Amino acid sequence: SLSAASLAACAGCHGADFSKPALGKSQVVKGWDAAKIEASLKGYKDGTYGGPMKGVMAGQVKNLSEADIKDIASQIAAIK
């Protein structure tokens, strides 16, 4: 399981509470439930999801396992 520190890579663009559009282009992730976050991360990994940040995010998630993605999604969803 990943530590909370692993979210630092995400927070660099999305903000510590995920309330920023990453690089001014992404959707605001804050408030999403874990299932929506997990689905989007899996979609980035298999190429079926994404807008202007699709290429950037594909690189971010390519080495994550299904368990990693589930863990990250639950941690982000828990941020209030």
C-alpha positions as a printed Julia matrix, in Angstrom:
80×3 Matrix{Float64}:
   0.0    0.0     0.0
   1.23   3.47   -0.8
   1.95   6.06    1.86
   0.31   9.47    1.91
   3.67  10.81    0.73
   2.99   9.21   -2.65
   0.23  11.78   -3.19
   2.89  14.51   -3.26
   3.41  13.83   -6.97
  -0.31  14.41   -7.57
  -0.49  17.45   -5.29
   2.3   19.16   -7.24
  -0.2   19.89  -10.02
  -3.61  19.29   -8.42
  -2.94  21.12   -5.14
  -2.66  19.64   -1.65
  -6.45  19.41   -1.34
  -6.99  18.63   -5.06
  -8.92  21.88   -5.58
  -6.7   23.18   -8.43
  -7.09  22.41  -12.14
  -3.72  20.77  -12.91
  -1.65  23.09  -15.13
  -4.83  25.14  -15.49
  -6.36  22.45  -17.71
  -7.67  19.5   -15.72
 -10.97  19.01  -13.98
 -11.01  19.79  -10.26
 -10.76  16.4    -8.54
 -11.72  17.57   -5.04
 -15.12  16.16   -4.11
 -14.94  13.13   -6.4
 -15.73   9.79   -4.81
 -13.18   6.97   -4.82
 -14.98   5.06   -7.59
 -14.83   8.04   -9.98
 -11.15   8.68   -9.22
 -10.3    4.99   -9.62
 -12.16   4.8   -12.95
 -10.37   7.87  -14.29
  -6.93   6.61  -13.23
  -7.58   3.2   -14.82
  -8.78   4.97  -17.96
  -5.6    7.03  -18.12
  -3.6    3.82  -17.76
  -5.4    1.98  -20.59
  -5.83   5.06  -22.79
  -9.64   5.2   -22.68
  -9.97   8.36  -20.57
  -8.68  11.89  -20.59
  -8.74  15.31  -22.14
  -5.86  17.77  -22.56
  -3.85  16.09  -19.78
  -4.2   12.54  -21.13
  -0.57  12.23  -22.21
   0.82  13.64  -18.98
  -1.38  11.43  -16.82
  -0.63   8.28  -18.83
   2.99   8.69  -17.76
   2.01   9.28  -14.14
  -0.08   6.1   -13.83
   1.72   3.65  -16.13
   3.63   1.94  -13.31
   0.75   1.79  -10.83
  -0.86  -1.54  -10.0
  -4.63  -1.94   -9.59
  -4.06  -1.98   -5.82
  -2.02   1.24   -6.03
  -4.79   2.94   -8.02
  -7.45   1.82   -5.53
  -5.31   3.07   -2.64
  -4.62   6.45   -4.26
  -8.31   6.88   -5.12
  -9.42   6.22   -1.56
  -6.78   8.61   -0.16
  -7.78  11.44   -2.52
 -11.5   10.89   -1.88
 -10.84  11.14    1.88
  -9.36  14.66    1.56
 -11.98  17.19    2.66
